[in-house]
């Protein structure tokens, strides 16, 4: 245990910590726990079991940066199986990567929702379990002790595919201290990770409003095509709710980047220099003449960053075409971190101090005309006890105010 002469180990500053959990997995005394802060993000907390060995400092990706790489090779790629692509966010390439690893007796590690719609990284060994790993989930996933289990799989000479955000991929490599031959990594083109705490509040809100238990969610449902992704919730009674992602309450917050992790606004991975062997995302801005029918089904942007990634890609029976780096850079996740919105502090102060219904009404629900006018009337000194104006008079009042 630590004594008075010892100090806490150096960890990443709060505003730069990505929550990758390398320190928690790598602590030889299990003295670091990942606990939520007031914004709902997991951060490392050092307990009295710490012996100040400094290993967590040594493996922190923020404190020990990796060597830069050269520019990647760029491909547009898609799965020839239309049904798999329909159930995927973009081109369905991840499924083909995963199937190849599982056929060799390996393990696939990626993010999946549990029965309570909590997102965590899991390890699967059967093809029938891959469905839960498909698709983008707009929440930061919990790593738990998965890095330790991956280390065990690799020691058993099993091939492992790990797919996650670039900070999670980098965290895994720092935890392992090497790039094992049996490990293939794929980082996703990430636009920032939303708060798990906010997401859980959204789930509770949906449960309360619908008076039903949600059991699954699709953040980018392609029911109306990949150009119009829908936020779809399935309930325990078999019914569902669906709305355009940008018009859903959660989607409005995502669009405004209201509840991203602080480190996302200073992300060191928002470049073409990626930590994974491969990088996957949606290919944005392809010419309209480029396989227009395939574009309606979704096409993946695939970056090949290492020789291992190139070898894995060569083995895939995907449809592919080489594209330019300039085209890849149309994806904003490769250009710069997401700008921090000025209303973020107000959002989280309200989130920490007020009921979530207040948060919804202030930040996530569109303000209708009568609500906006009632605010203007209150600010002009009109009494709240006055009779409600008719819609015609409201318009006339607004015209006079101009």
Buried (B, 14 or more C-beta within 10 A) or exposed (E): EBEEEEEEBEBBEEEBBBBBBBBBBBBEEEBBBBEBBEBBBBBBBBEEEBBBEEBBBBBBBBBEEEEEEEEBBBBBBBBEBEEBBBBBBBBBBBBBBBBBBBEEEBBBBBBBBEEEBBBBBBBBEEEEBBEBBBBBBBBBBBBBEBBBBBBEBBEEEBBBBBBBBBBBBBBBBBBBEEEBEBBBBBBBBBBBBBBBBBBBBBBEBBBEEBEBBBBBBBBBBBEEEBEEBBBBBBBEEEEBBBBEBEEBBBBBBBEBBBBBBBBBBEBBBBBBBBBBBBBBBBBBEBEEEBBEEBBEBBBBBBBBBBEBBBEBBEEBEBBBEEBEEEBBBEBEBBEEBBEBBEBBEEBBEBBEEEEBEEBBBBBBEEEEEEEEBBEEBEEEEEEEEEEEBEEEEBEEBBEEEE
